[in-house]
Amino acid sequence: MVEEIGIRILIPLLVFGWIIVGAYVVSDEALQDVLKRRAQE
């Protein structure tokens, strides 16, 4: 019973964590790209 509850909590946390990491990486790359373009101009 306890393990089942733990899995129900753990999976959404993992998914949420992956979304945050993915969004952070994408936004960071986009920011680096913008900074490079501004530096070139």
Phi and psi in radians as a Rosetta constraint file:
Dihedral C 1 N 2 CA 2 C 2 CIRCULARHARMONIC -1.123 0.35
Dihedral N 2 CA 2 C 2 N 3 CIRCULARHARMONIC -0.739 0.35
Dihedral C 2 N 3 CA 3 C 3 CIRCULARHARMONIC -1.086 0.35
Dihedral N 3 CA 3 C 3 N 4 CIRCULARHARMONIC -0.653 0.35
Dihedral C 3 N 4 CA 4 C 4 CIRCULARHARMONIC -1.112 0.35
Dihedral N 4 CA 4 C 4 N 5 CIRCULARHARMONIC -0.752 0.35
Dihedral C 4 N 5 CA 5 C 5 CIRCULARHARMONIC -1.127 0.35
Dihedral N 5 CA 5 C 5 N 6 CIRCULARHARMONIC -0.731 0.35
Dihedral C 5 N 6 CA 6 C 6 CIRCULARHARMONIC -1.046 0.35
Dihedral N 6 CA 6 C 6 N 7 CIRCULARHARMONIC -0.736 0.35
Dihedral C 6 N 7 CA 7 C 7 CIRCULARHARMONIC -1.144 0.35
Dihedral N 7 CA 7 C 7 N 8 CIRCULARHARMONIC -0.704 0.35
Dihedral C 7 N 8 CA 8 C 8 CIRCULARHARMONIC -1.119 0.35
Dihedral N 8 CA 8 C 8 N 9 CIRCULARHARMONIC -0.527 0.35
Dihedral C 8 N 9 CA 9 C 9 CIRCULARHARMONIC -1.459 0.35
Dihedral N 9 CA 9 C 9 N 10 CIRCULARHARMONIC -0.684 0.35
Dihedral C 9 N 10 CA 10 C 10 CIRCULARHARMONIC -1.183 0.35
Dihedral N 10 CA 10 C 10 N 11 CIRCULARHARMONIC -0.766 0.35
Dihedral C 10 N 11 CA 11 C 11 CIRCULARHARMONIC -1.066 0.35
Dihedral N 11 CA 11 C 11 N 12 CIRCULARHARMONIC -0.874 0.35
Dihedral C 11 N 12 CA 12 C 12 CIRCULARHARMONIC -1.054 0.35
Dihedral N 12 CA 12 C 12 N 13 CIRCULARHARMONIC -0.631 0.35
Dihedral C 12 N 13 CA 13 C 13 CIRCULARHARMONIC -1.117 0.35
Dihedral N 13 CA 13 C 13 N 14 CIRCULARHARMONIC -0.750 0.35
Dihedral C 13 N 14 CA 14 C 14 CIRCULARHARMONIC -1.096 0.35
Dihedral N 14 CA 14 C 14 N 15 CIRCULARHARMONIC -0.787 0.35
Dihedral C 14 N 15 CA 15 C 15 CIRCULARHARMONIC -1.076 0.35
Dihedral N 15 CA 15 C 15 N 16 CIRCULARHARMONIC -0.802 0.35
Dihedral C 15 N 16 CA 16 C 16 CIRCULARHARMONIC -1.067 0.35
Dihedral N 16 CA 16 C 16 N 17 CIRCULARHARMONIC -0.747 0.35
Dihedral C 16 N 17 CA 17 C 17 CIRCULARHARMONIC -1.085 0.35
Dihedral N 17 CA 17 C 17 N 18 CIRCULARHARMONIC -0.762 0.35
Dihedral C 17 N 18 CA 18 C 18 CIRCULARHARMONIC -1.103 0.35
Dihedral N 18 CA 18 C 18 N 19 CIRCULARHARMONIC -0.676 0.35
Dihedral C 18 N 19 CA 19 C 19 CIRCULARHARMONIC -1.108 0.35
Dihedral N 19 CA 19 C 19 N 20 CIRCULARHARMONIC -0.759 0.35
Dihedral C 19 N 20 CA 20 C 20 CIRCULARHARMONIC -1.107 0.35
Dihedral N 20 CA 20 C 20 N 21 CIRCULARHARMONIC -0.819 0.35
Dihedral C 20 N 21 CA 21 C 21 CIRCULARHARMONIC -1.078 0.35
Dihedral N 21 CA 21 C 21 N 22 CIRCULARHARMONIC -0.790 0.35
Dihedral C 21 N 22 CA 22 C 22 CIRCULARHARMONIC -1.079 0.35
Dihedral N 22 CA 22 C 22 N 23 CIRCULARHARMONIC -0.779 0.35
Dihedral C 22 N 23 CA 23 C 23 CIRCULARHARMONIC -1.130 0.35
Dihedral N 23 CA 23 C 23 N 24 CIRCULARHARMONIC -0.691 0.35
Dihedral C 23 N 24 CA 24 C 24 CIRCULARHARMONIC -1.117 0.35
Dihedral N 24 CA 24 C 24 N 25 CIRCULARHARMONIC -0.795 0.35
Dihedral C 24 N 25 CA 25 C 25 CIRCULARHARMONIC -1.107 0.35
Dihedral N 25 CA 25 C 25 N 26 CIRCULARHARMONIC -0.789 0.35
Dihedral C 25 N 26 CA 26 C 26 CIRCULARHARMONIC -1.107 0.35
Dihedral N 26 CA 26 C 26 N 27 CIRCULARHARMONIC -0.803 0.35
Dihedral C 26 N 27 CA 27 C 27 CIRCULARHARMONIC -1.150 0.35
Dihedral N 27 CA 27 C 27 N 28 CIRCULARHARMONIC -0.634 0.35
Dihedral C 27 N 28 CA 28 C 28 CIRCULARHARMONIC -1.153 0.35
Dihedral N 28 CA 28 C 28 N 29 CIRCULARHARMONIC -0.756 0.35
Dihedral C 28 N 29 CA 29 C 29 CIRCULARHARMONIC -1.127 0.35
Dihedral N 29 CA 29 C 29 N 30 CIRCULARHARMONIC -0.712 0.35
Dihedral C 29 N 30 CA 30 C 30 CIRCULARHARMONIC -1.102 0.35
Dihedral N 30 CA 30 C 30 N 31 CIRCULARHARMONIC -0.710 0.35
Dihedral C 30 N 31 CA 31 C 31 CIRCULARHARMONIC -1.130 0.35
Dihedral N 31 CA 31 C 31 N 32 CIRCULARHARMONIC -0.771 0.35
Dihedral C 31 N 32 CA 32 C 32 CIRCULARHARMONIC -1.048 0.35
Dihedral N 32 CA 32 C 32 N 33 CIRCULARHARMONIC -0.706 0.35
Dihedral C 32 N 33 CA 33 C 33 CIRCULARHARMONIC -1.106 0.35
Dihedral N 33 CA 33 C 33 N 34 CIRCULARHARMONIC -0.764 0.35
Dihedral C 33 N 34 CA 34 C 34 CIRCULARHARMONIC -1.109 0.35
Dihedral N 34 CA 34 C 34 N 35 CIRCULARHARMONIC -0.763 0.35
Dihedral C 34 N 35 CA 35 C 35 CIRCULARHARMONIC -1.102 0.35
Dihedral N 35 CA 35 C 35 N 36 CIRCULARHARMONIC -0.696 0.35
Dihedral C 35 N 36 CA 36 C 36 CIRCULARHARMONIC -1.110 0.35
Dihedral N 36 CA 36 C 36 N 37 CIRCULARHARMONIC -0.747 0.35
Dihedral C 36 N 37 CA 37 C 37 CIRCULARHARMONIC -1.130 0.35
Dihedral N 37 CA 37 C 37 N 38 CIRCULARHARMONIC -0.703 0.35
Dihedral C 37 N 38 CA 38 C 38 CIRCULARHARMONIC -1.151 0.35
Dihedral N 38 CA 38 C 38 N 39 CIRCULARHARMONIC -0.645 0.35
Dihedral C 38 N 39 CA 39 C 39 CIRCULARHARMONIC -1.161 0.35
Dihedral N 39 CA 39 C 39 N 40 CIRCULARHARMONIC -0.605 0.35
Dihedral C 39 N 40 CA 40 C 40 CIRCULARHARMONIC -1.267 0.35
Dihedral N 40 CA 40 C 40 N 41 CIRCULARHARMONIC -0.557 0.35
